[in-house]
């Protein structure tokens, strides 16, 4: 096991009905709040209205930042930063999924600095302060409610082919409080629920398979438990109102990205995520759906290099019988094929074409991924092979 430091300052309030705690949670940090709102059904369902009422009951004045989309955009963050500075807002509140929470995080660090917020993502500057963030998760997916990660798409260029979807990882990005109320996830439709489940799997599997040499028994069992919990609760996709399954998936999402399963790993990075970020910036396609396409292709490439960890995964997670005289590599590929079929059964895409990628985009995607600000040391041939495999 590698040496590590673990830091997790986020208070978690978990359970049915805990959404009602939003007002009391926010007022601890200030009486002027910005509510970050994603476009879509949450407004129609009255979730934002209820959030505002609960905060106002505690004497909090609420301002609204609307217009957040999937693959959250820098221009919306710019608007939010200006609003926070003008109105002297003290706390940022996100009610939604990863897009809302990441937008809130970016606003929170940008509003405390005179530096361009994008300079934190490029590495030119480091965030030195932040406003407190209260995150209410309404979809089980990103785990951003308890992580130090923030993903943002720079859409300032009118030419969308020049957009970059980059990540920032910093201890100042942890929300102060995470409210995880599975009742809020019941309205999430089947396809979005499935995409979130694929995202959760990818969060732990990328580190699990990318570090096959470190002896980290507990980390491996934790990662396997997260994926096994997702697979055992995938009946949720046929029973979307099942609150117990929603709770299991929601807590899995949080644990998959709060770093606990990665303690003691080599943790070179998140290869499938960085590939998807380039694809998402270029096509504005769904993050979770993109991972469902990319992950099996990336794993096939990795299994051909070293199949040791795949043998363990097939036994411990997939309960996949092993035929006599089959090689480790062939057995590994059988497991990856089973995972691919599970994603197919969930109704998720299996090819880049379904995400809007054309073959002509592949060389540019490789270039974009190689020039990403992330620390993962890619071999461009691995990227090309992966993209071709799932095209």
Residue, then its C-alpha position, 0 to 999 in steps of 0.5 A: x500500500x502506498x503512503x497517503x493523506x486523506x482529508x474529507x471536511x464535508x458534513x453529510x446529512x443522509x436520508x429520506x426527508x433531509x432536504x428540509x435541512x437545507x435552510x438550517x445548513x445554509x444559515x450557518x454560513x451566511x444570510x445571503x445565498x446564491x442558489x445554482x439551478x440547472x435547466x430541466x424538470x427540477x424547476x417544474x417539480x417545484x424543487x427550487x421553489x421549496x429550497x428557496x422557501x426553506x432558506x427564507x424560513x431561516x432568514x436567508x435572502x436567496x438570489x438565483x443563478x439559472x441556466x446551468x446545463x449538462x457539461x457546465x459552462x464557464x460563461x454561466x460561472x462568470x455570470x454567477x461570480x459577478x452576481x456574488x460580488x455585486x450582491x455580497x453573497x456569502x454562501x453558494x447553494x447547489x441543488x442538482x447533480x454534478x453540473x450544478x454542484x461543480x458550477x457552484x464550486x467554481x463560482x465559490x472560488x472565483x468570487x473570492x479572487x480577482x484572478x480569472x477563474x479559468x486560470x485555476x483550471x489551467x494551473x496558472x493560478x491556485x485558489x487561495x480562498x472560497x465561499x462555503x458551498x452547500x450541495x444537495x444531490x438530486x441524482x446519484x452520479x458524480x459524487x461531487x457533493x463530497x469531493x474535491x473535484x470540479x469539471x468545467x467546459x470553457x465555452x467562451x469561444x464562439x467556435x464550439x470545436x475549440x471548447x475545452x472540458x477540464x478539471x480542477x482538483x483542490x482541497x478548497x472545492x470540498x462542499x461544507x455540507x452535502x445533503x443526500x435525500x434519495x427522495x429527490x432522485x425518484x423523478x430522475x428518468x431511467x436513462x439518466x439513472x443508468x448513465x449515473x450508475x455507469x459514472x459511479x462504476x467508472x469512478x472506482x474502476x479506473x483506479x482499481x484497474x489502472x493500479x494492478x501492482x499495489x497491494x491494497x486489499x481494503x481499497x480493492x474490496x471497497x471498490x468492488x463493493x461499490x460496483x457490486x452494490x450498483x449491479x445488485x440494485x440495477x433492478x431500480x431501472x425497472x422500478x424507479x420509485x424504489x427508494x431503498x435501491x435509490x438510497x443504495x445507489x446514492x450512497x455508492x455514488x458519494x463513496x465512489x468519489x470521496x477518495x476513500x477507495x483510492x487511499x493507498x493506490x498509485x492513482x495515476x489518474x482517471x483515463x476514461x474520464x479524461x477521454x470523455x471530457x474531450x468528447x463531451x466538450x466537442x459533442x456536448x454528449x452525456x458524461x455517463x453515457x460517454x463513460x459507458x461507451x469508453x470504459x469497456x474499450x479502455x479495459x479491453x486494451x488494459x486487459x491485454x497488457x495485464x489481466x491479473x486484476x480482471x481475474x479477481x474482478x470477474x470472481x468477486x464482482x461479476x460471479x463469472x464462472x471460469x471455463x477449463x483451460x481458458x487463459x487469464x486474458x480470455x477470461x478477463x475479456x469475457x468479464x469486460x464483455x459481460x460488463x458491456x452487455x450489462x450497460x446494453x441492458x441498461x439502455x446505454x449507448x455502445x459506440x462513439x457514433x451514438x455520442x455524435x463523434x465522427x471518424x474525422x474527429x478521432x485525430x483531434x480528440x487524441x490531440x486534445x486528450x494529450x494536451x489536457x491539463x491533467x497529470x495522467x501520462x497517456x500513450x497516444x496509441x492507447x487513446x487511438x486504439x480505445x477510440x477505434x475499438x468503440x467507434 
